[in-house]
Amino acid sequence: MSKHSCQQTGSGPRHGVPADSAITALPADTASTAVTRRTFLTWVGASGVAAGTVARPAHAALPAVHEAPAVTGAPRDDAAPDGAVKVHMKVNGRDTEVDIDPRTSLLDCLRETLSLTGTKKGCDHGQCGACTVHVNGRRVNACMSLAVMHEGDEITTIEGLGQPDHLHPMQEAFVEHDGYQCGYCTSGQIMSAVGLLNEPWGQSDAEVKEAMSGNLCRCGAYKNIVAAIQHVRKG
């Protein structure tokens, strides 16, 4: 038997298939209108939208949308939180009294309560140095210290170090030596650099780098930062 003898030549039913169950081919002019997976899913999606529209009564009100309160840089005048304690500090030469939650970090107290936002929040884990301030003349990571621990202490932030018309020598040196790029870490870098001036570090660049190792600069301005510090140290 040749291979061609197995092919179906007539229009009748195939062998073993009842005549009334034979599958009728679609006419050629309807092939373009056959349902595809894409059109089926489109119909289902459209039906769901229509059903949702019909299910909602015409008089039903939409859920109310409440706008978030505007964020400002002004100190909040909210009532003192439950369990708040009074803390007296001298901040940038001014006697200051705050009512704060005892869990508040010194960093959040400075930024959120006193609006001294020059002190930056970077990692909030004591790893980057962006929040460096001076406490009684010593550099401290403000994010790692609770505000209630500083009763009676003198706190100096970047705002108290110098003014635009009367910069601290370290600020001037950072400008002269281009010791910053994006500027986010700069306040912490400067506060740390000023702090090391009163610490017993050697005169080499390597020792300056070691002294500043707790202050990270994602922009990589370390070389210029060291140059600025050495400029001030050598007068």
C-alpha positions in Angstrom: 0.0 0.0 0.0 1.4 3.4 -0.9 1.5 6.1 1.6 -1.0 8.1 -0.4 -3.7 5.4 0.0 -4.0 6.3 3.7 -5.1 9.9 3.0 -8.8 10.8 3.3 -10.1 11.6 -0.2 -13.8 12.1 0.4 -15.9 14.6 2.2 -17.5 12.0 4.5 -16.7 11.2 8.1 -13.3 9.8 9.0 -13.0 6.2 9.8 -14.3 5.3 13.3 -16.0 8.7 13.9 -19.8 8.9 13.8 -21.2 11.1 11.1 -23.2 13.2 13.5 -20.1 14.1 15.6 -17.9 15.2 12.7 -16.3 18.6 13.2 -17.4 21.2 10.6 -14.7 23.6 9.5 -15.4 27.3 9.8 -16.2 29.1 6.6 -13.3 31.0 5.1 -15.1 34.4 5.5 -15.4 33.9 9.3 -11.8 33.0 10.0 -10.9 36.6 10.8 -13.6 36.8 13.4 -12.6 33.8 15.4 -12.2 34.4 19.1 -8.5 34.7 20.2 -7.1 34.6 23.7 -6.4 38.3 23.5 -10.0 39.2 22.5 -11.5 36.9 25.1 -9.5 38.5 27.9 -10.5 41.9 26.6 -14.2 41.0 26.7 -13.8 39.6 30.2 -12.2 42.8 31.4 -14.8 45.0 29.8 -17.6 42.9 31.3 -16.1 43.3 34.8 -16.0 47.0 34.4 -19.5 47.2 33.1 -20.7 44.9 36.0 -19.1 47.1 38.6 -20.7 50.2 37.0 -24.1 48.7 37.0 -23.8 47.3 40.5 -23.2 50.8 42.0 -26.5 52.6 42.5 -26.7 56.0 40.8 -27.1 57.8 44.1 -24.3 56.0 45.9 -21.5 58.4 47.0 -17.9 57.6 46.3 -15.6 57.1 49.3 -14.3 60.3 50.8 -10.6 61.1 50.0 -8.8 63.0 52.8 -5.8 65.1 51.8 -2.6 64.6 53.8 -1.6 67.6 56.0 1.0 69.9 54.5 4.6 69.4 55.7 6.3 72.5 56.9 9.7 73.3 58.4 8.2 75.2 61.4 8.3 73.6 64.8 5.3 71.6 65.6 3.0 73.1 68.3 1.3 69.8 69.1 0.5 69.1 72.7 3.3 67.3 74.6 3.0 63.5 74.1 2.0 61.3 77.0 5.0 60.6 79.2 6.9 63.6 77.9 9.8 65.0 80.0 11.3 68.4 80.1 14.9 68.8 79.0 17.0 71.9 79.4 19.9 72.4 77.0 22.0 75.2 75.7 21.7 75.0 71.9 24.0 77.2 69.8 24.4 79.5 72.8 20.7 79.8 73.7 19.0 78.3 76.7 16.4 75.9 75.4 13.7 73.9 77.0 11.8 71.1 75.2 9.0 68.7 76.2 9.8 65.5 74.4 9.2 61.8 74.4 12.0 60.2 76.4 12.7 57.9 73.4 13.5 60.8 71.1 17.0 60.9 69.8 19.1 64.1 70.0 19.0 64.2 66.2 15.2 64.1 66.0 15.0 66.7 68.8 17.2 69.1 66.9 15.5 68.6 63.5 11.9 68.0 64.4 11.4 69.9 67.6 13.9 72.8 67.1 13.8 72.9 63.3 17.6 72.9 63.1 17.7 70.9 59.9 21.3 71.6 59.0 22.1 68.4 61.0 21.3 65.7 58.5 19.8 62.2 59.0 21.7 59.8 57.0 21.9 56.2 58.1 20.3 56.8 61.6 22.5 54.0 62.9 25.7 55.9 63.8 27.6 54.7 60.7 27.8 57.7 58.4 28.5 60.7 60.5 26.0 63.0 58.7 24.4 63.9 62.0 27.6 65.0 63.8 27.2 67.7 66.4 29.3 69.0 69.3 28.2 68.1 72.8 30.3 70.1 75.4 32.9 70.6 72.7 33.2 66.9 71.7 31.9 65.5 68.4 29.0 63.1 68.8 26.7 61.2 66.4 23.3 62.8 67.3 21.3 59.8 66.0 22.9 57.5 68.6 22.2 59.7 71.7 18.8 60.3 73.4 17.9 63.9 74.0 17.1 63.3 77.6 20.7 62.3 78.2 21.8 65.9 77.6 20.1 67.8 80.4 22.3 70.9 80.9 24.6 70.1 78.1 25.9 72.6 75.5 25.0 71.5 72.0 26.5 73.1 68.9 25.1 72.4 65.4 26.3 73.6 62.0 23.9 76.6 62.4 25.9 77.7 65.4 29.3 77.3 63.9 29.3 80.2 61.5 27.1 82.6 59.5 27.1 83.4 55.8 28.8 86.7 56.4 31.2 85.3 59.0 32.2 81.7 58.2 34.2 79.5 60.5 37.7 79.0 59.1 36.9 75.3 58.5 33.8 76.3 56.4 36.0 78.7 54.4 38.5 76.0 53.8 35.9 73.6 52.6 34.7 76.2 50.1 38.3 77.0 49.0 39.3 73.3 48.6 36.0 72.2 47.1 35.5 69.7 50.0 32.0 68.7 49.0 29.8 67.8 46.0 26.2 67.0 46.7 26.6 68.7 50.1 24.4 66.3 52.1 27.3 65.0 54.3 29.1 68.4 54.5 27.6 69.7 57.7 28.6 66.5 59.5 32.1 66.6 57.9 32.7 70.1 59.0 31.5 69.5 62.5 33.7 66.5 62.8 36.7 68.3 61.3 36.3 71.2 63.8 36.1 68.7 66.6 39.3 67.0 65.7 41.2 70.3 65.9 41.1 69.9 69.7 42.0 66.2 69.7 45.5 64.7 69.9 45.9 63.5 66.3 49.2 63.6 64.4 49.9 65.9 61.5 50.0 63.4 58.6 47.3 63.1 56.0 46.9 59.4 57.1 46.1 60.4 60.6 43.5 63.0 59.4 41.9 60.2 57.3 41.8 58.0 60.4 40.3 60.8 62.5 37.6 61.4 59.9 36.9 57.7 59.2 33.5 57.9 60.9 32.2 60.4 58.3 31.3 59.0 55.0 31.1 60.9 51.7 29.3 59.0 48.9 30.5 61.5 46.4 34.1 60.6 47.2 35.5 64.1 48.1 37.8 62.7 50.7 41.0 64.1 49.1 39.7 67.6 49.2 38.2 67.2 52.7 41.7 66.2 54.0 43.2 69.2 52.2 40.7 71.6 53.8 41.4 70.2 57.2 45.2 70.4 56.8 44.8 74.0 55.5 43.2 75.0 58.8 45.5 72.9 61.0 48.6 74.5 59.5 47.1 78.0 59.8 
